[in-house]
């Protein structure tokens, strides 16, 4: 991701996906802690309850799907269940 994209992720939502495209995590970007390092809030996939907060380097986000709102994230997830 470019620096401008990484810097503008605060409050956006995401799904992290593995190489096959399967969802691993869902969550929200909380803040840019330092250049290239984000604090994220993870949510349980099945129950949608908050679980843990992690520091994630931007280089690990290159395959993540990023959404402007939680609703956009959930809409995408629903299309994957069909």
N, CA, C and O atoms as a Maestro MAE file, in Angstrom:
{
 s_m_m2io_version
 :::
 2.0.0
}

f_m_ct {
 s_m_title
 :::
 protein
 m_atom[328] {
  # First column is atom index #
  i_m_mmod_type
  r_m_x_coord
  r_m_y_coord
  r_m_z_coord
  i_m_residue_number
  s_m_chain_name
  s_m_pdb_residue_name
  s_m_pdb_atom_name
  i_m_atomic_number
  :::
  1 25 0.841 -1.186 0.000 1 A "UNK " " N  " 7
  2 3 0.000 0.000 0.000 1 A "UNK " " CA " 6
  3 2 0.880 1.242 0.000 1 A "UNK " " C  " 6
  4 15 1.969 1.248 0.574 1 A "UNK " " O  " 8
  5 25 0.399 2.277 -0.643 2 A "UNK " " N  " 7
  6 3 1.168 3.516 -0.661 2 A "UNK " " CA " 6
  7 2 1.073 4.210 0.696 2 A "UNK " " C  " 6
  8 15 0.175 3.915 1.485 2 A "UNK " " O  " 8
  9 25 1.987 5.118 0.963 3 A "UNK " " N  " 7
  10 3 1.983 5.837 2.245 3 A "UNK " " CA " 6
  11 2 0.702 6.627 2.444 3 A "UNK " " C  " 6
  12 15 0.173 6.672 3.554 3 A "UNK " " O  " 8
  13 25 0.191 7.257 1.378 4 A "UNK " " N  " 7
  14 3 -1.028 8.053 1.523 4 A "UNK " " CA " 6
  15 2 -2.223 7.173 1.854 4 A "UNK " " C  " 6
  16 15 -3.091 7.576 2.629 4 A "UNK " " O  " 8
  17 25 -2.280 5.979 1.281 5 A "UNK " " N  " 7
  18 3 -3.373 5.052 1.594 5 A "UNK " " CA " 6
  19 2 -3.261 4.594 3.036 5 A "UNK " " C  " 6
  20 15 -4.253 4.605 3.764 5 A "UNK " " O  " 8
  21 25 -2.087 4.196 3.458 6 A "UNK " " N  " 7
  22 3 -1.896 3.730 4.831 6 A "UNK " " CA " 6
  23 2 -2.251 4.824 5.827 6 A "UNK " " C  " 6
  24 15 -2.870 4.535 6.851 6 A "UNK " " O  " 8
  25 25 -1.883 6.050 5.562 7 A "UNK " " N  " 7
  26 3 -2.162 7.157 6.481 7 A "UNK " " CA " 6
  27 2 -3.647 7.485 6.557 7 A "UNK " " C  " 6
  28 15 -4.088 8.101 7.527 7 A "UNK " " O  " 8
  29 25 -4.424 7.087 5.561 8 A "UNK " " N  " 7
  30 3 -5.845 7.447 5.544 8 A "UNK " " CA " 6
  31 2 -6.769 6.314 5.977 8 A "UNK " " C  " 6
  32 15 -7.976 6.391 5.747 8 A "UNK " " O  " 8
  33 25 -6.244 5.283 6.588 9 A "UNK " " N  " 7
  34 3 -7.062 4.128 6.955 9 A "UNK " " CA " 6
  35 2 -7.800 4.260 8.287 9 A "UNK " " C  " 6
  36 15 -8.726 3.489 8.542 9 A "UNK " " O  " 8
  37 25 -7.429 5.194 9.127 10 A "UNK " " N  " 7
  38 3 -8.060 5.318 10.443 10 A "UNK " " CA " 6
  39 2 -9.573 5.371 10.313 10 A "UNK " " C  " 6
  40 15 -10.119 6.133 9.515 10 A "UNK " " O  " 8
  41 25 -10.242 4.544 11.117 11 A "UNK " " N  " 7
  42 3 -11.695 4.396 11.215 11 A "UNK " " CA " 6
  43 2 -12.308 3.582 10.077 11 A "UNK " " C  " 6
  44 15 -13.521 3.373 10.068 11 A "UNK " " O  " 8
  45 25 -11.515 3.125 9.132 12 A "UNK " " N  " 7
  46 3 -12.049 2.267 8.084 12 A "UNK " " CA " 6
  47 2 -12.094 0.822 8.599 12 A "UNK " " C  " 6
  48 15 -11.511 0.503 9.636 12 A "UNK " " O  " 8
  49 25 -12.783 -0.028 7.871 13 A "UNK " " N  " 7
  50 3 -12.988 -1.428 8.244 13 A "UNK " " CA " 6
  51 2 -12.274 -2.329 7.260 13 A "UNK " " C  " 6
  52 15 -11.940 -1.895 6.158 13 A "UNK " " O  " 8
  53 25 -12.030 -3.584 7.637 14 A "UNK " " N  " 7
  54 3 -11.280 -4.482 6.764 14 A "UNK " " CA " 6
  55 2 -11.624 -5.938 6.998 14 A "UNK " " C  " 6
  56 15 -12.149 -6.331 8.040 14 A "UNK " " O  " 8
  57 25 -11.305 -6.717 5.984 15 A "UNK " " N  " 7
  58 3 -11.178 -8.165 6.091 15 A "UNK " " CA " 6
  59 2 -9.752 -8.466 5.684 15 A "UNK " " C  " 6
  60 15 -9.289 -7.981 4.652 15 A "UNK " " O  " 8
  61 25 -9.057 -9.250 6.466 16 A "UNK " " N  " 7
  62 3 -7.772 -9.761 5.998 16 A "UNK " " CA " 6
  63 2 -8.077 -11.088 5.323 16 A "UNK " " C  " 6
  64 15 -8.934 -11.846 5.775 16 A "UNK " " O  " 8
  65 25 -7.376 -11.356 4.251 17 A "UNK " " N  " 7
  66 3 -7.615 -12.587 3.513 17 A "UNK " " CA " 6
  67 2 -6.303 -13.318 3.288 17 A "UNK " " C  " 6
  68 15 -5.243 -12.702 3.177 17 A "UNK " " O  " 8
  69 25 -6.389 -14.639 3.223 18 A "UNK " " N  " 7
  70 3 -5.191 -15.424 2.954 18 A "UNK " " CA " 6
  71 2 -4.973 -15.526 1.445 18 A "UNK " " C  " 6
  72 15 -5.721 -14.925 0.673 18 A "UNK " " O  " 8
  73 25 -3.982 -16.260 1.026 19 A "UNK " " N  " 7
  74 3 -3.630 -16.350 -0.395 19 A "UNK " " CA " 6
  75 2 -4.756 -16.933 -1.240 19 A "UNK " " C  " 6
  76 15 -4.849 -16.642 -2.432 19 A "UNK " " O  " 8
  77 25 -5.610 -17.751 -0.633 20 A "UNK " " N  " 7
  78 3 -6.728 -18.344 -1.377 20 A "UNK " " CA " 6
  79 2 -7.944 -17.426 -1.438 20 A "UNK " " C  " 6
  80 15 -8.911 -17.716 -2.143 20 A "UNK " " O  " 8
  81 25 -7.893 -16.304 -0.687 21 A "UNK " " N  " 7
  82 3 -9.013 -15.367 -0.664 21 A "UNK " " CA " 6
  83 2 -9.966 -15.584 0.497 21 A "UNK " " C  " 6
  84 15 -10.965 -14.875 0.614 21 A "UNK " " O  " 8
  85 25 -9.672 -16.559 1.363 22 A "UNK " " N  " 7
  86 3 -10.518 -16.826 2.525 22 A "UNK " " CA " 6
  87 2 -10.286 -15.765 3.609 22 A "UNK " " C  " 6
  88 15 -9.153 -15.347 3.849 22 A "UNK " " O  " 8
  89 25 -11.362 -15.343 4.251 23 A "UNK " " N  " 7
  90 3 -11.277 -14.329 5.304 23 A "UNK " " CA " 6
  91 2 -10.615 -14.922 6.544 23 A "UNK " " C  " 6
  92 15 -11.002 -15.993 7.013 23 A "UNK " " O  " 8
  93 25 -9.615 -14.219 7.070 24 A "UNK " " N  " 7
  94 3 -8.962 -14.616 8.319 24 A "UNK " " CA " 6
  95 2 -9.460 -13.756 9.472 24 A "UNK " " C  " 6
  96 15 -9.868 -14.276 10.510 24 A "UNK " " O  " 8
  97 25 -9.427 -12.443 9.290 25 A "UNK " " N  " 7
  98 3 -9.847 -11.492 10.332 25 A "UNK " " CA " 6
  99 2 -10.827 -10.499 9.755 25 A "UNK " " C  " 6
  100 15 -10.893 -10.284 8.545 25 A "UNK " " O  " 8
  101 25 -11.595 -9.891 10.663 26 A "UNK " " N  " 7
  102 3 -12.332 -8.687 10.301 26 A "UNK " " CA " 6
  103 2 -12.102 -7.698 11.424 26 A "UNK " " C  " 6
  104 15 -11.913 -8.079 12.579 26 A "UNK " " O  " 8
  105 25 -12.122 -6.422 11.072 27 A "UNK " " N  " 7
  106 3 -11.844 -5.444 12.097 27 A "UNK " " CA " 6
  107 2 -11.895 -4.017 11.600 27 A "UNK " " C  " 6
  108 15 -12.365 -3.723 10.501 27 A "UNK " " O  " 8
  109 25 -11.386 -3.132 12.464 28 A "UNK " " N  " 7
  110 3 -11.372 -1.700 12.173 28 A "UNK " " CA " 6
  111 2 -9.990 -1.144 12.476 28 A "UNK " " C  " 6
  112 15 -9.354 -1.524 13.459 28 A "UNK " " O  " 8
  113 25 -9.533 -0.230 11.610 29 A "UNK " " N  " 7
  114 3 -8.284 0.482 11.845 29 A "UNK " " CA " 6
  115 2 -8.541 1.539 12.903 29 A "UNK " " C  " 6
  116 15 -9.427 2.376 12.732 29 A "UNK " " O  " 8
  117 25 -7.781 1.520 13.998 30 A "UNK " " N  " 7
  118 3 -7.962 2.493 15.069 30 A "UNK " " CA " 6
  119 2 -7.070 3.712 14.904 30 A "UNK " " C  " 6
  120 15 -7.536 4.849 14.984 30 A "UNK " " O  " 8
  121 25 -5.782 3.469 14.672 31 A "UNK " " N  " 7
  122 3 -4.882 4.603 14.492 31 A "UNK " " CA " 6
  123 2 -3.559 4.168 13.884 31 A "UNK " " C  " 6
  124 15 -3.146 3.012 13.981 31 A "UNK " " O  " 8
  125 25 -2.913 5.140 13.254 32 A "UNK " " N  " 7
  126 3 -1.565 4.958 12.742 32 A "UNK " " CA " 6
  127 2 -0.630 5.248 13.902 32 A "UNK " " C  " 6
  128 15 -0.521 6.393 14.341 32 A "UNK " " O  " 8
  129 25 0.041 4.227 14.399 33 A "UNK " " N  " 7
  130 3 0.888 4.348 15.589 33 A "UNK " " CA " 6
  131 2 2.242 4.955 15.230 33 A "UNK " " C  " 6
  132 15 2.767 5.802 15.952 33 A "UNK " " O  " 8
  133 25 2.787 4.518 14.125 34 A "UNK " " N  " 7
  134 3 4.036 5.059 13.586 34 A "UNK " " CA " 6
  135 2 3.998 4.790 12.086 34 A "UNK " " C  " 6
  136 15 3.164 4.006 11.633 34 A "UNK " " O  " 8
  137 25 4.863 5.408 11.314 35 A "UNK " " N  " 7
  138 3 4.817 5.168 9.871 35 A "UNK " " CA " 6
  139 2 4.857 3.671 9.555 35 A "UNK " " C  " 6
  140 15 5.803 2.964 9.902 35 A "UNK " " O  " 8
  141 25 3.795 3.213 8.883 36 A "UNK " " N  " 7
  142 3 3.743 1.811 8.482 36 A "UNK " " CA " 6
  143 2 3.280 0.839 9.543 36 A "UNK " " C  " 6
  144 15 3.370 -0.371 9.336 36 A "UNK " " O  " 8
  145 25 2.785 1.321 10.674 37 A "UNK " " N  " 7
  146 3 2.327 0.432 11.751 37 A "UNK " " CA " 6
  147 2 0.975 0.913 12.271 37 A "UNK " " C  " 6
  148 15 0.850 2.030 12.773 37 A "UNK " " O  " 8
  149 25 -0.039 0.049 12.142 38 A "UNK " " N  " 7
  150 3 -1.397 0.400 12.542 38 A "UNK " " CA " 6
  151 2 -1.877 -0.405 13.747 38 A "UNK " " C  " 6
  152 15 -1.564 -1.587 13.889 38 A "UNK " " O  " 8
  153 25 -2.634 0.254 14.602 39 A "UNK " " N  " 7
  154 3 -3.361 -0.419 15.675 39 A "UNK " " CA " 6
  155 2 -4.734 -0.760 15.120 39 A "UNK " " C  " 6
  156 15 -5.445 0.120 14.636 39 A "UNK " " O  " 8
  157 25 -5.113 -2.044 15.189 40 A "UNK " " N  " 7
  158 3 -6.410 -2.486 14.679 40 A "UNK " " CA " 6
  159 2 -7.191 -3.191 15.776 40 A "UNK " " C  " 6
  160 15 -6.614 -3.811 16.669 40 A "UNK " " O  " 8
  161 25 -8.511 -3.087 15.695 41 A "UNK " " N  " 7
  162 3 -9.421 -3.804 16.580 41 A "UNK " " CA " 6
  163 2 -9.986 -4.965 15.791 41 A "UNK " " C  " 6
  164 15 -10.584 -4.763 14.734 41 A "UNK " " O  " 8
  165 25 -9.806 -6.178 16.286 42 A "UNK " " N  " 7
  166 3 -10.364 -7.360 15.637 42 A "UNK " " CA " 6
  167 2 -11.723 -7.695 16.231 42 A "UNK " " C  " 6
  168 15 -12.011 -7.379 17.385 42 A "UNK " " O  " 8
  169 25 -12.553 -8.342 15.416 43 A "UNK " " N  " 7
  170 3 -13.882 -8.788 15.831 43 A "UNK " " CA " 6
  171 2 -14.031 -10.271 15.508 43 A "UNK " " C  " 6
  172 15 -13.534 -10.743 14.486 43 A "UNK " " O  " 8
  173 25 -14.703 -10.986 16.365 44 A "UNK " " N  " 7
  174 3 -14.991 -12.396 16.143 44 A "UNK " " CA " 6
  175 2 -15.828 -12.526 14.867 44 A "UNK " " C  " 6
  176 15 -16.829 -11.828 14.708 44 A "UNK " " O  " 8
  177 25 -15.424 -13.408 13.970 45 A "UNK " " N  " 7
  178 3 -16.137 -13.558 12.705 45 A "UNK " " CA " 6
  179 2 -17.588 -14.004 12.906 45 A "UNK " " C  " 6
  180 15 -18.490 -13.479 12.254 45 A "UNK " " O  " 8
  181 25 -17.815 -14.946 13.783 46 A "UNK " " N  " 7
  182 3 -19.154 -15.518 13.953 46 A "UNK " " CA " 6
  183 2 -20.084 -14.650 14.792 46 A "UNK " " C  " 6
  184 15 -21.263 -14.506 14.466 46 A "UNK " " O  " 8
  185 25 -19.559 -14.067 15.876 47 A "UNK " " N  " 7
  186 3 -20.431 -13.345 16.803 47 A "UNK " " CA " 6
  187 2 -20.347 -11.830 16.678 47 A "UNK " " C  " 6
  188 15 -21.174 -11.110 17.238 47 A "UNK " " O  " 8
  189 25 -19.350 -11.346 15.944 48 A "UNK " " N  " 7
  190 3 -19.150 -9.913 15.733 48 A "UNK " " CA " 6
  191 2 -18.809 -9.157 17.009 48 A "UNK " " C  " 6
  192 15 -19.019 -7.946 17.082 48 A "UNK " " O  " 8
  193 25 -18.289 -9.850 18.012 49 A "UNK " " N  " 7
  194 3 -17.879 -9.183 19.243 49 A "UNK " " CA " 6
  195 2 -16.398 -8.810 19.166 49 A "UNK " " C  " 6
  196 15 -15.606 -9.535 18.565 49 A "UNK " " O  " 8
  197 25 -16.022 -7.677 19.774 50 A "UNK " " N  " 7
  198 3 -14.613 -7.294 19.770 50 A "UNK " " CA " 6
  199 2 -13.770 -8.342 20.486 50 A "UNK " " C  " 6
  200 15 -14.174 -8.884 21.514 50 A "UNK " " O  " 8
  201 25 -12.605 -8.616 19.935 51 A "UNK " " N  " 7
  202 3 -11.724 -9.586 20.575 51 A "UNK " " CA " 6
  203 2 -10.460 -8.892 21.061 51 A "UNK " " C  " 6
  204 15 -10.393 -8.473 22.216 51 A "UNK " " O  " 8
  205 25 -9.469 -8.765 20.207 52 A "UNK " " N  " 7
  206 3 -8.206 -8.180 20.644 52 A "UNK " " CA " 6
  207 2 -7.795 -7.032 19.746 52 A "UNK " " C  " 6
  208 15 -8.309 -6.863 18.640 52 A "UNK " " O  " 8
  209 25 -6.858 -6.250 20.246 53 A "UNK " " N  " 7
  210 3 -6.244 -5.202 19.454 53 A "UNK " " CA " 6
  211 2 -4.816 -5.631 19.128 53 A "UNK " " C  " 6
  212 15 -4.099 -6.157 19.979 53 A "UNK " " O  " 8
  213 25 -4.423 -5.396 17.880 54 A "UNK " " N  " 7
  214 3 -3.095 -5.792 17.425 54 A "UNK " " CA " 6
  215 2 -2.404 -4.638 16.721 54 A "UNK " " C  " 6
  216 15 -3.059 -3.755 16.166 54 A "UNK " " O  " 8
  217 25 -1.090 -4.650 16.747 55 A "UNK " " N  " 7
  218 3 -0.288 -3.758 15.931 55 A "UNK " " CA " 6
  219 2 0.095 -4.534 14.675 55 A "UNK " " C  " 6
  220 15 0.684 -5.612 14.764 55 A "UNK " " O  " 8
  221 25 -0.236 -3.990 13.513 56 A "UNK " " N  " 7
  222 3 -0.004 -4.698 12.258 56 A "UNK " " CA " 6
  223 2 0.804 -3.816 11.311 56 A "UNK " " C  " 6
  224 15 0.413 -2.680 11.043 56 A "UNK " " O  " 8
  225 25 1.918 -4.323 10.806 57 A "UNK " " N  " 7
  226 3 2.696 -3.569 9.818 57 A "UNK " " CA " 6
  227 2 1.927 -3.469 8.497 57 A "UNK " " C  " 6
  228 15 1.259 -4.417 8.084 57 A "UNK " " O  " 8
  229 25 2.029 -2.321 7.848 58 A "UNK " " N  " 7
  230 3 1.324 -2.100 6.585 58 A "UNK " " CA " 6
  231 2 1.702 -3.123 5.524 58 A "UNK " " C  " 6
  232 15 0.873 -3.470 4.683 58 A "UNK " " O  " 8
  233 25 2.925 -3.607 5.545 59 A "UNK " " N  " 7
  234 3 3.346 -4.584 4.528 59 A "UNK " " CA " 6
  235 2 2.544 -5.877 4.614 59 A "UNK " " C  " 6
  236 15 2.466 -6.620 3.636 59 A "UNK " " O  " 8
  237 25 1.953 -6.153 5.761 60 A "UNK " " N  " 7
  238 3 1.128 -7.359 5.911 60 A "UNK " " CA " 6
  239 2 -0.313 -7.149 5.450 60 A "UNK " " C  " 6
  240 15 -1.114 -8.083 5.472 60 A "UNK " " O  " 8
  241 25 -0.643 -5.930 5.034 61 A "UNK " " N  " 7
  242 3 -2.020 -5.587 4.663 61 A "UNK " " CA " 6
  243 2 -2.253 -5.587 3.154 61 A "UNK " " C  " 6
  244 15 -3.334 -5.214 2.700 61 A "UNK " " O  " 8
  245 25 -1.280 -5.988 2.391 62 A "UNK " " N  " 7
  246 3 -1.399 -5.789 0.945 62 A "UNK " " CA " 6
  247 2 -2.541 -6.553 0.301 62 A "UNK " " C  " 6
  248 15 -3.004 -6.147 -0.765 62 A "UNK " " O  " 8
  249 25 -3.014 -7.629 0.889 63 A "UNK " " N  " 7
  250 3 -4.138 -8.372 0.327 63 A "UNK " " CA " 6
  251 2 -5.452 -8.114 1.073 63 A "UNK " " C  " 6
  252 15 -6.464 -8.755 0.790 63 A "UNK " " O  " 8
  253 25 -5.434 -7.185 2.016 64 A "UNK " " N  " 7
  254 3 -6.641 -6.907 2.780 64 A "UNK " " CA " 6
  255 2 -7.671 -6.179 1.927 64 A "UNK " " C  " 6
  256 15 -7.327 -5.406 1.032 64 A "UNK " " O  " 8
  257 25 -8.931 -6.441 2.220 65 A "UNK " " N  " 7
  258 3 -10.038 -5.716 1.601 65 A "UNK " " CA " 6
  259 2 -10.438 -4.616 2.585 65 A "UNK " " C  " 6
  260 15 -10.745 -4.896 3.743 65 A "UNK " " O  " 8
  261 25 -10.433 -3.374 2.123 66 A "UNK " " N  " 7
  262 3 -10.697 -2.226 2.990 66 A "UNK " " CA " 6
  263 2 -12.007 -1.582 2.575 66 A "UNK " " C  " 6
  264 15 -12.294 -1.441 1.386 66 A "UNK " " O  " 8
  265 25 -12.804 -1.190 3.574 67 A "UNK " " N  " 7
  266 3 -14.128 -0.613 3.349 67 A "UNK " " CA " 6
  267 2 -14.250 0.708 4.101 67 A "UNK " " C  " 6
  268 15 -13.641 0.897 5.154 67 A "UNK " " O  " 8
  269 25 -15.041 1.611 3.549 68 A "UNK " " N  " 7
  270 3 -15.260 2.901 4.190 68 A "UNK " " CA " 6
  271 2 -16.144 2.814 5.422 68 A "UNK " " C  " 6
  272 15 -16.013 3.616 6.347 68 A "UNK " " O  " 8
  273 25 -17.054 1.828 5.432 69 A "UNK " " N  " 7
  274 3 -17.995 1.689 6.554 69 A "UNK " " CA " 6
  275 2 -18.136 0.220 6.946 69 A "UNK " " C  " 6
  276 15 -17.787 -0.684 6.187 69 A "UNK " " O  " 8
  277 25 -18.643 0.017 8.123 70 A "UNK " " N  " 7
  278 3 -18.917 -1.346 8.599 70 A "UNK " " CA " 6
  279 2 -19.972 -2.011 7.717 70 A "UNK " " C  " 6
  280 15 -19.895 -3.207 7.434 70 A "UNK " " O  " 8
  281 25 -20.954 -1.224 7.288 71 A "UNK " " N  " 7
  282 3 -22.019 -1.755 6.448 71 A "UNK " " CA " 6
  283 2 -21.472 -2.293 5.131 71 A "UNK " " C  " 6
  284 15 -21.903 -3.346 4.659 71 A "UNK " " O  " 8
  285 25 -20.518 -1.570 4.535 72 A "UNK " " N  " 7
  286 3 -19.894 -2.048 3.300 72 A "UNK " " CA " 6
  287 2 -19.169 -3.370 3.543 72 A "UNK " " C  " 6
  288 15 -19.227 -4.279 2.715 72 A "UNK " " O  " 8
  289 25 -18.490 -3.470 4.680 73 A "UNK " " N  " 7
  290 3 -17.772 -4.689 5.018 73 A "UNK " " CA " 6
  291 2 -18.749 -5.860 5.158 73 A "UNK " " C  " 6
  292 15 -18.510 -6.939 4.615 73 A "UNK " " O  " 8
  293 25 -19.836 -5.648 5.876 74 A "UNK " " N  " 7
  294 3 -20.813 -6.722 6.094 74 A "UNK " " CA " 6
  295 2 -21.515 -7.108 4.794 74 A "UNK " " C  " 6
  296 15 -21.825 -8.280 4.577 74 A "UNK " " O  " 8
  297 25 -21.762 -6.129 3.936 75 A "UNK " " N  " 7
  298 3 -22.402 -6.421 2.643 75 A "UNK " " CA " 6
  299 2 -21.508 -7.335 1.814 75 A "UNK " " C  " 6
  300 15 -21.992 -8.296 1.216 75 A "UNK " " O  " 8
  301 25 -20.212 -7.048 1.774 76 A "UNK " " N  " 7
  302 3 -19.283 -7.906 1.041 76 A "UNK " " CA " 6
  303 2 -19.283 -9.317 1.634 76 A "UNK " " C  " 6
  304 15 -19.289 -10.301 0.894 76 A "UNK " " O  " 8
  305 25 -19.276 -9.418 2.954 77 A "UNK " " N  " 7
  306 3 -19.254 -10.723 3.619 77 A "UNK " " CA " 6
  307 2 -20.492 -11.527 3.251 77 A "UNK " " C  " 6
  308 15 -20.400 -12.739 3.060 77 A "UNK " " O  " 8
  309 25 -21.645 -10.881 3.146 78 A "UNK " " N  " 7
  310 3 -22.872 -11.582 2.783 78 A "UNK " " CA " 6
  311 2 -22.787 -12.145 1.366 78 A "UNK " " C  " 6
  312 15 -23.305 -13.229 1.100 78 A "UNK " " O  " 8
  313 25 -22.144 -11.425 0.465 79 A "UNK " " N  " 7
  314 3 -22.023 -11.926 -0.910 79 A "UNK " " CA " 6
  315 2 -21.127 -13.152 -0.967 79 A "UNK " " C  " 6
  316 15 -21.256 -13.965 -1.881 79 A "UNK " " O  " 8
  317 25 -20.223 -13.300 -0.010 80 A "UNK " " N  " 7
  318 3 -19.314 -14.449 0.000 80 A "UNK " " CA " 6
  319 2 -19.981 -15.707 0.531 80 A "UNK " " C  " 6
  320 15 -19.485 -16.810 0.299 80 A "UNK " " O  " 8
  321 25 -21.092 -15.568 1.236 81 A "UNK " " N  " 7
  322 3 -21.782 -16.722 1.839 81 A "UNK " " CA " 6
  323 2 -22.706 -17.409 0.847 81 A "UNK " " C  " 6
  324 15 -23.179 -18.514 1.112 81 A "UNK " " O  " 8
  325 25 -22.970 -16.783 -0.277 82 A "UNK " " N  " 7
  326 3 -23.904 -17.357 -1.262 82 A "UNK " " CA " 6
  327 2 -23.266 -18.444 -2.064 82 A "UNK " " C  " 6
  328 15 -23.911 -19.031 -2.933 82 A "UNK " " O  " 8
  :::
 }
 m_bond[327] {
  # First column is bond index #
  i_m_from
  i_m_to
  i_m_order
  :::
  1 1 2 1
  2 2 3 1
  3 3 4 2
  4 3 5 1
  5 5 6 1
  6 6 7 1
  7 7 8 2
  8 7 9 1
  9 9 10 1
  10 10 11 1
  11 11 12 2
  12 11 13 1
  13 13 14 1
  14 14 15 1
  15 15 16 2
  16 15 17 1
  17 17 18 1
  18 18 19 1
  19 19 20 2
  20 19 21 1
  21 21 22 1
  22 22 23 1
  23 23 24 2
  24 23 25 1
  25 25 26 1
  26 26 27 1
  27 27 28 2
  28 27 29 1
  29 29 30 1
  30 30 31 1
  31 31 32 2
  32 31 33 1
  33 33 34 1
  34 34 35 1
  35 35 36 2
  36 35 37 1
  37 37 38 1
  38 38 39 1
  39 39 40 2
  40 39 41 1
  41 41 42 1
  42 42 43 1
  43 43 44 2
  44 43 45 1
  45 45 46 1
  46 46 47 1
  47 47 48 2
  48 47 49 1
  49 49 50 1
  50 50 51 1
  51 51 52 2
  52 51 53 1
  53 53 54 1
  54 54 55 1
  55 55 56 2
  56 55 57 1
  57 57 58 1
  58 58 59 1
  59 59 60 2
  60 59 61 1
  61 61 62 1
  62 62 63 1
  63 63 64 2
  64 63 65 1
  65 65 66 1
  66 66 67 1
  67 67 68 2
  68 67 69 1
  69 69 70 1
  70 70 71 1
  71 71 72 2
  72 71 73 1
  73 73 74 1
  74 74 75 1
  75 75 76 2
  76 75 77 1
  77 77 78 1
  78 78 79 1
  79 79 80 2
  80 79 81 1
  81 81 82 1
  82 82 83 1
  83 83 84 2
  84 83 85 1
  85 85 86 1
  86 86 87 1
  87 87 88 2
  88 87 89 1
  89 89 90 1
  90 90 91 1
  91 91 92 2
  92 91 93 1
  93 93 94 1
  94 94 95 1
  95 95 96 2
  96 95 97 1
  97 97 98 1
  98 98 99 1
  99 99 100 2
  100 99 101 1
  101 101 102 1
  102 102 103 1
  103 103 104 2
  104 103 105 1
  105 105 106 1
  106 106 107 1
  107 107 108 2
  108 107 109 1
  109 109 110 1
  110 110 111 1
  111 111 112 2
  112 111 113 1
  113 113 114 1
  114 114 115 1
  115 115 116 2
  116 115 117 1
  117 117 118 1
  118 118 119 1
  119 119 120 2
  120 119 121 1
  121 121 122 1
  122 122 123 1
  123 123 124 2
  124 123 125 1
  125 125 126 1
  126 126 127 1
  127 127 128 2
  128 127 129 1
  129 129 130 1
  130 130 131 1
  131 131 132 2
  132 131 133 1
  133 133 134 1
  134 134 135 1
  135 135 136 2
  136 135 137 1
  137 137 138 1
  138 138 139 1
  139 139 140 2
  140 139 141 1
  141 141 142 1
  142 142 143 1
  143 143 144 2
  144 143 145 1
  145 145 146 1
  146 146 147 1
  147 147 148 2
  148 147 149 1
  149 149 150 1
  150 150 151 1
  151 151 152 2
  152 151 153 1
  153 153 154 1
  154 154 155 1
  155 155 156 2
  156 155 157 1
  157 157 158 1
  158 158 159 1
  159 159 160 2
  160 159 161 1
  161 161 162 1
  162 162 163 1
  163 163 164 2
  164 163 165 1
  165 165 166 1
  166 166 167 1
  167 167 168 2
  168 167 169 1
  169 169 170 1
  170 170 171 1
  171 171 172 2
  172 171 173 1
  173 173 174 1
  174 174 175 1
  175 175 176 2
  176 175 177 1
  177 177 178 1
  178 178 179 1
  179 179 180 2
  180 179 181 1
  181 181 182 1
  182 182 183 1
  183 183 184 2
  184 183 185 1
  185 185 186 1
  186 186 187 1
  187 187 188 2
  188 187 189 1
  189 189 190 1
  190 190 191 1
  191 191 192 2
  192 191 193 1
  193 193 194 1
  194 194 195 1
  195 195 196 2
  196 195 197 1
  197 197 198 1
  198 198 199 1
  199 199 200 2
  200 199 201 1
  201 201 202 1
  202 202 203 1
  203 203 204 2
  204 203 205 1
  205 205 206 1
  206 206 207 1
  207 207 208 2
  208 207 209 1
  209 209 210 1
  210 210 211 1
  211 211 212 2
  212 211 213 1
  213 213 214 1
  214 214 215 1
  215 215 216 2
  216 215 217 1
  217 217 218 1
  218 218 219 1
  219 219 220 2
  220 219 221 1
  221 221 222 1
  222 222 223 1
  223 223 224 2
  224 223 225 1
  225 225 226 1
  226 226 227 1
  227 227 228 2
  228 227 229 1
  229 229 230 1
  230 230 231 1
  231 231 232 2
  232 231 233 1
  233 233 234 1
  234 234 235 1
  235 235 236 2
  236 235 237 1
  237 237 238 1
  238 238 239 1
  239 239 240 2
  240 239 241 1
  241 241 242 1
  242 242 243 1
  243 243 244 2
  244 243 245 1
  245 245 246 1
  246 246 247 1
  247 247 248 2
  248 247 249 1
  249 249 250 1
  250 250 251 1
  251 251 252 2
  252 251 253 1
  253 253 254 1
  254 254 255 1
  255 255 256 2
  256 255 257 1
  257 257 258 1
  258 258 259 1
  259 259 260 2
  260 259 261 1
  261 261 262 1
  262 262 263 1
  263 263 264 2
  264 263 265 1
  265 265 266 1
  266 266 267 1
  267 267 268 2
  268 267 269 1
  269 269 270 1
  270 270 271 1
  271 271 272 2
  272 271 273 1
  273 273 274 1
  274 274 275 1
  275 275 276 2
  276 275 277 1
  277 277 278 1
  278 278 279 1
  279 279 280 2
  280 279 281 1
  281 281 282 1
  282 282 283 1
  283 283 284 2
  284 283 285 1
  285 285 286 1
  286 286 287 1
  287 287 288 2
  288 287 289 1
  289 289 290 1
  290 290 291 1
  291 291 292 2
  292 291 293 1
  293 293 294 1
  294 294 295 1
  295 295 296 2
  296 295 297 1
  297 297 298 1
  298 298 299 1
  299 299 300 2
  300 299 301 1
  301 301 302 1
  302 302 303 1
  303 303 304 2
  304 303 305 1
  305 305 306 1
  306 306 307 1
  307 307 308 2
  308 307 309 1
  309 309 310 1
  310 310 311 1
  311 311 312 2
  312 311 313 1
  313 313 314 1
  314 314 315 1
  315 315 316 2
  316 315 317 1
  317 317 318 1
  318 318 319 1
  319 319 320 2
  320 319 321 1
  321 321 322 1
  322 322 323 1
  323 323 324 2
  324 323 325 1
  325 325 326 1
  326 326 327 1
  327 327 328 2
  :::
 }
}
